[in-house]
């Protein structure tokens, strides 16, 4: 059984492993240029992951199994952009991505966000479309591959939090 929880800075090593495994084992077959994969992996470091989790301008979640192993990571800006959404191969197609996305959408809704944006990979595009995202521009090149897909989803914002509410 998998659960979603807020990410913690101490998750950085496992999250970094999830990101790297997902890119290499799930996404790489859609992007057949070594330089593209190398560039994609270049900022997936433990220090960067810590900074992303600690940032006051982002919200991040992890997917964990019953042993508290991290199998997925999602990161969004509090302005409404999904920045990262990755799962390791063994956690795919079990509803985990949807659960992470729903948790992020709820937080963004609580921030008063009404539109969520993302630039999807080839690999994740169908996932986002299944979860209500629509085309939001033409695909962009990644190396020589049309591999970045701008997508958009409209959500209903909840009542914004009071300015003095801890976040």
Residue pairs with C-beta under 8 A, 6 or more apart in sequence:
1 65
1 66
2 63
2 64
2 65
2 71
2 91
2 94
2 95
2 96
2 99
3 63
3 64
4 61
4 62
4 63
4 64
4 96
4 99
4 100
4 103
5 61
5 62
5 64
6 59
6 60
6 61
6 62
7 15
7 53
7 60
7 61
7 62
7 73
7 75
8 53
9 50
9 53
9 54
11 49
11 53
11 62
11 70
12 46
12 47
12 49
12 50
12 53
13 46
14 62
14 69
14 70
15 49
15 53
15 62
15 70
15 73
16 44
16 45
16 46
16 49
17 70
18 70
18 71
18 72
18 73
18 86
18 87
18 88
19 44
19 49
19 73
19 84
19 86
20 41
20 44
21 88
21 89
22 86
22 87
22 88
22 89
23 37
23 40
23 41
23 44
23 86
24 37
24 41
25 88
25 89
26 86
26 87
26 88
26 89
26 92
26 123
27 40
27 121
27 122
27 123
27 124
28 37
30 121
30 122
30 123
30 145
30 147
31 37
31 40
31 121
31 122
31 142
31 143
31 145
31 147
32 145
33 143
33 144
33 145
35 143
36 142
36 143
36 145
36 147
52 58
52 60
52 75
52 83
52 84
53 60
53 75
56 167
57 77
57 78
57 79
58 75
58 76
58 77
58 78
58 83
59 75
59 76
59 78
59 104
59 107
59 108
60 73
60 74
60 75
60 76
61 73
61 74
61 100
61 103
61 104
62 70
62 72
62 73
62 74
63 70
63 71
63 72
63 73
63 87
63 91
63 96
63 99
63 100
64 70
64 71
65 71
65 91
71 87
71 88
71 90
71 91
71 96
72 86
72 87
72 88
72 91
72 96
72 97
72 100
73 84
73 85
73 86
73 100
74 82
74 84
74 85
74 86
74 100
74 101
74 103
74 104
75 82
75 83
75 84
75 85
76 82
76 83
76 104
76 107
76 108
76 116
77 83
78 107
78 108
78 111
78 113
79 113
80 108
80 111
80 113
80 115
80 116
80 117
81 116
81 117
81 118
82 101
82 104
82 116
82 117
82 118
83 118
85 97
85 100
85 101
85 118
85 124
85 127
87 96
87 97
97 127
97 131
98 131
101 131
105 116
105 153
105 155
108 116
108 155
109 155
109 156
109 157
109 158
110 158
110 160
110 161
111 157
111 160
111 161
112 157
112 158
112 160
113 155
113 157
114 154
114 155
114 156
114 157
115 152
115 153
115 154
115 155
116 133
116 152
116 153
116 154
116 155
117 136
117 150
117 151
117 152
118 128
118 133
118 150
118 151
119 140
119 148
119 149
119 150
119 151
120 127
120 128
120 133
120 148
120 149
120 150
120 151
121 147
121 148
121 149
122 145
122 147
122 149
125 149
125 151
128 151
128 153
129 151
131 153
132 153
133 151
133 152
133 153
134 151
134 152
134 153
135 149
135 150
135 151
135 152
136 150
136 151
136 152
137 150
138 150
139 146
139 147
139 148
139 149
139 150
140 146
140 147
140 148
140 149
140 150
141 147
141 148
142 148
161 167
